[in-house]
C-alpha cells in the first residue's frame, strides 16, 4: 500500500522539485526595474531567490545565461486552448455545452493536456492561459473559466485557478454593419435590420434583447434566494444542493468575477449597469470599441481583455486601425487591460505580437509587456502566484536572447511551474524528421 501511494504521489507531483540556477542574466521582473548580471534560483517549483551573488546549491541544474534575458512567462487572457483540437471535428471540441444557464460547467475538467496546441504556444513563451468554456447560440451563462499552465500530465497539474471567472456572453442586438451583416445595434441600422438573418425589425429585436437581460437577472435573483435558503437550512434534513446555484455562490460573494463578452459601447454600458444592479465584480471581454464606456470602466475600476489587435474593423465606416489603437485608448483612460486571442488555437502563439502591434500604434512598451504578464495575473486574481519575477512566486520563466515581443527573438529556455520544458512541437518534430530523411 505504501509503495502504491509513493508511486501515485510521484506521478501526481511533477518534476518541479527540480533545482534550477539561472546564472548571470539580465532579469526583467516587470513589477520592478531591470536587474543586470543577476541570478535566479528555482527550488520546489518556486522562485527561491534573486540576486547577483547567489550561491549555487549542490545538485542544481545550471543554465548559463550571460548575455541572455529572463522574463516572466506570458499569459493569454482569453482562449479555448485545451478544449478544441480540430474545429471541423465535433468530437474534438469540448466547448459550447447546450443550455441557457450552465454555471456548473467547468472548462478545466475538459482540458486535454496532450493537445498539440500546447506545444505550439509554449515555444513562443506562453506559460499560462485563461481557458473559456465557450458559448452556444442563445446561451446566457456559459460556465466557469479556468487559469491553467500550458504544461502538465493532467489538468490537476496544470491548474492555477479552476474557477477564475464566470463567463457570460452578454445579449446583443445584431452583427456589425458591412463586414458582419446588417446592424440592429441602433435605430440607424434600419427598421428592418436583422441580426444574423433572423427576421424582425429593430423594435422587436430591442424587446428580445431586454427580455434576455431580464431573464438573466431573474436567474441571479433565484440564485440569491438559494443562497439565503442554504444559509438557513444547510445541514438540516431535506435540503438538496443545486449544482447550478452552488456554482453561482462565489460570484454572489464577490470571490469570482463575471467575464462578460460585450463588443460595443452600448453593450458595455448595459453590462456595467447589470453588474452594478447585481453587486458583482466584472471583467469585460473582447471589446471592439470603448467610446463613452471608457469613463465608466475607469470610474468603477473594471478591467478589459482585448482581443486580437491584428484585426479588421467591425464596420466599413470605421478606421482601419480601430483594433490597433484600442489598447492606447484604454491606457490613456486609465483602464487596466490585458490581451487575449479569442480565436482558434493556432493564433494563441501570436499573443506577443498582438502586444507588439499595440506598441507600434502608441502604447508604451512597458504597458504592453505588463498586459501579457502581471496585468492578467492581477485581473484574474492569481498575481500572488504568477505574472512577475518575485521571490516566492511560481517559477514561470522565459530565458531569451532578446525582447519576447519581437518576432526575431528566440526562447532559449522555458520553465513552467518550476520545471524546464522542452521547446518542441509537432512542426519542429516534423521538420527534424524530414531534415534527416535519407
N, C-alpha and C positions, 0 to 999 in steps of 0.2 A: 504493500500500500504506500509506504514511504517513497519507494523508488518511483512508483507511478506518479505521485504528487510532484516529486522533483522533476520528472520528465515533462509534466504538464506546465509547471512554472517556467522551465527552460524554454518551452515553446511560446508561451504567452508573453513573457518578458523578452523583448527583442535585444539584440546585442548592443544596446545603448549603454551598457555598463562599460563600454569601450572608453579608454582614456586617450584623448587626442590632444596634442600640443601643437598649436599653430604658431610657428616661430618667426618673429621679426617682420610682421606685416604692417601695412597701413590700415588701421581699423576705422571704419565709418559706423559709429553706433546709432546714428540717425537722431537720437534724443540728446546728443552732445556733440562737441567738436571732434574733428578728425584727430586720431592719435597715431603719430608716426612711429615706426620701428617698435611696434608693440606686439606682445604675445597674448594668445588666448588659450586658456586651459579648459578642456571639456572633460567632465567626470560625471558618471551616473546620469547621463543624458542632459546635464545642465551646464551652463557656463559657470565654472567654479572660480575663475579668477581672470583678471585682465591687467596687464601691466608690462613695462619694458624690461624688467629684471626678474622674471619668474623662474623658479627652479623646475627643471623637467622631472616629473615623477618617474620612479622606476617602472619600466614596462610600458611607458606611454608611446603611442604611435606619433612620431614627429613629422609634421608637414612643414618643410622649409618654405617660407613664403616671402623671402626678400624680394622686393620689387612688385609684390602682389598686394591685392586689397581684400579686406574682409567686410562683408555687408550682412545685415540680417536677411533671412530668406524672404522672398516676396510672397504676397497674399493676393489672390484673386477673390474679390468680394461678391461675385455672382456667377455661378456656373451650374451645370448639371453633371460635372465630372464624376465618373464612377457609376453613374446611373444609366448612361446611354453608351453603347458601344458602336452600333451601326444604326443610324437614324432610320434607314429604309427597312430595317428588320425589326418588327414589333417585339419579337421575343427577346431582343437585346435591349429593350427600352423600358426602364422601370420608373418613368415619370408619368404625371397626369393621371392619378387614380380617379375613378369615376365617383361622383357625388358632389353635391353643393357645398357641404360643410364637412371637411375632413381634417380637423386639427390634430387628431390622434395619429396621423400618418407621420412617420419619422424617416426622413431621407437617408439617414445614416444606416438604417437597417437593410437598405437595398444596395449599398455601395459594394461594388465589385473590386476588391483590392488587386486582382490580376488584370484589370483593364490595361490595354496597351496605351491608352491615352495618358496614364500617369507618367510613364517613361518619357513621353513627348514633352510634357510640361516641366519635368524635373531638369532636363538638360538645359532649360532656359532660366533656371534659378527660382522656380515657383515651388515653394516648400509647403504651402497650405492653401486651401480654398474653402470658400463658403458654398456648399452644395445645396441647391434649392430643390424641393420636391417636384417642381414643375406644376403646371395648371391645365386642367381640361377646360373645354369650352363651357361657359356658364358657371364655372366654379367660383365660389365666394371666399372660401378658406381652403388653401392647398395642403397645409401641413407644416411640419417643423423642419427648418433648415439647419444644417449641421456644419460646424467648422471642423475640417479634418486635415491631417497631414497627407502629403502625396506619396507616402511610403509606409508600408506595413504589411504583415502577413494576413491580418484580419481587420475588420472595421473597428473592433475594440482597440487594437493597437494604434490605428490611425486617428482615433477620436481626440479632438481638443475640446469641443463642446458639442454634445449630441443634440442639444436643442438651443441654438444660439438666437433663433428668431422664429416667429410665426408668419408664414408667407400668405399675403392676401393680394390676389390680382384684382385691384380696385375696378369697379364697373366703369365702363366708358360709353360714349355716345356714338362712336364710329371710328373709321380709319382716317388717315390724313388725306387732304385734297391733293389730287395729281398723282403722286407716286403710290399712295396707299389706297386709292379709291376715293369716292365722293365723301366729303366730310359732313358729319352730323354733329360736330362738337359745338357748333354755334349756329344761330339762325342764318349766318352768312353762307352756310353750306347749302342753303336752298330748302324749300319746304318739302321737297320730295327726296332729299338726300337719304341714302340708305347705307347702314353700316354692313360692310361685307356682303352686300347683295340681299339683305333682309328687308322685306317690304315695310312701309310705314314712313310717314313724314317726321319732321323734327319734333313736333308736339308729342307724337306717340312715343318716339324714342326717349324724349325727356321724361315722360311718365314712367317708362320702363326703367330708366336709369335711377330715378328717385325711388322707385319701388324696390329695386335691388339693394340700395343703400339702407332703406328702412328695414328690409328683411335681414340684412347683415347686423343692423343694430338690435333687431329682435333676438338674434342668436346670442349676442353679448348679454342682453338682459336675462335671457334664460340661463346663461352660464353664471350670472351673478346670483340668481335665485338658487341655483345648485350649490354655489359656494356657501351661501348662508345656511342652506339645509344641511350641508356636510358639517359645518361648524357646530350646528345644533344637535345633529343626530349621529355623527361619526362614532362608531364603536357600539352603537345601540342596535338591537335586533331589528331586522327589516330594512336597514339602509343598504342600498345597492349602488356601488360606484358606477358612474357612466364615463366611459373612456373618452368620449368627445369633450365633455365638460371638464374632466380631470385635466386634459391637455391644455385647457384654457386658463387654468388657475395661475400658472406662472405669469401669464400676460396680464391678468387682472391684478395680480400682486405687484406688478411693476418690475418683476425679475427678468422678464423676457420681452423684447420689443416686437411690435408689428413691423414686418417688412412689406410695405405696400408699393406695388408697381403702379406708378402714376406718371404718364409721359408728359402731359401738357399742363400749363399753368392752372387752368380751371380745375382739373382733377387733383392736382397737388393741393390747391387751396381747400377743396372738398375733403381730401384725405386728412389734412391738418384739422379741419373742423370736426371730422368724425373722431379722430384720436383725442381731441380736447373733450368732446362730449363723453367719451368712454373712459377718460382719465387714464390713458395708457401711453407708453413710450412709442415712438415712431421713427422709422428709417424709411426714406423714400428711395425706391429702386428705379433705375433706368429712366430718369427724366430726360426729355428731349428739348425742353426749354424751361426757363425759370421765371422770367418776367417779374410781375408783381409778387409772385410767391417767394422770391428771394428774401425780401424783408421779413416775411412771416417765418421762414425757415431759420433765419438768423435770430430773430427775437425769441423763438421758442427752443433754440439750440437743437434743431432737428438736422441730423446728418443726411447726406445723399450719397448714393452709389451710382456713378456714371457708367454708362455702357460704353461700347466701342467708340473711341474718339475718331478712328478712321471709318466714318460712316456718312452716308449721303444724307442731305437734309430731308426732313419729313415731307415737306410740301414744295411744290415747284417754285413758289414765290419767296422762299426763304433763302438766306445767304448760303453759299456753297460751304462756308466754313462754320456753320452753326454748331456742329458737334465738336469741332476742333477748339472753339473758343469758350465752350461752356465751363470747363474747369477754371479758366481765368476769371470768368464772371462770378463763379462761386467763391473763389479766393478773395476777390475784391469785396464781395458782400459779407465776408467773414464766416462763411458756411464751412463746416468740416465735411470733407468728402474723401471718397476712395474710388478705385476703379474696379469694375467687373467686366467680363467679356460678354456675358449674356448671349451666348451663341453656341453653335455646335462645338464639340470638344476640341477639334483641331485648331481653333482660334485662341484657345486659352494660352498657348505658348507665346502669343503676341502681346501679352499683358505689358511687359516693359516698354514695348514700342508704342503702345497706346499712350502711356505716360510721357514718353519722349516727344510724341507729336504735340501734346498739350504744351510742352516746354517751347517747342518751335513757334507756337502761337501765343506766347506771352507769359505762361505760367512759370513762376520761379522754379529753378531746378530742385531746390531743397523741398519745396512743397510737392513736386511730382514724386520724389523719392519717398516722402512720408506717406503719400497716397497709396503706395503699394507695400508699405511696411507697417509703421506704427499706427497710422490712422485707422485702417481696417481693424487692427487689433483692439483699439480703443472703442470703435463703433460697435463691435460685436462682443465686447465685454471680456476679452481674453488678453488684454495688454499686460497683465501680471505674468503671463507665460511666454508670449511671442511678440514679435514686431520690432524689437530693437536688441542691440548687443549690450546687455547689462548683467552683472553678476547675479546669479540665482535664477535667471530665466532659462527656458528650454533652449537647447543649443540647435537652432535652425540657422545655419550659416552658409554663406557663399564665399568661396575664395576665388577671386577673379584676376584677370590680367588687365582690367580696365573698368570703365563705367558700366554697370549692369544694364543701363537703359540704352546703351549703344549696341547696334546690331553686330559690330565687328568684335565685341568683347567675348572672350572665351571663359566659360566656367571651368576652372581648373580642378577644384574640389567642391563637393556638395555634402553638407552634414545636415541630416534631418533627425530630430529627436535624439541628438547626441551620437548618431551613428553615421559613419561615412557611407554614402550611397553611390553605387556605380553609375557613371554618366553614360548610359546607353539606352537605346530604344529600338523599336522594330526597324526603323530606317537605317540606323547605324549598323545593326546586325546584318541586314541585307547587303549594305554597302561592303562590309568587311567580307561577307560570304562570297560575293561575286567578284570582289577585287582579287581574291586568291584563286579564282577559278582557273583550272589548267587549260 
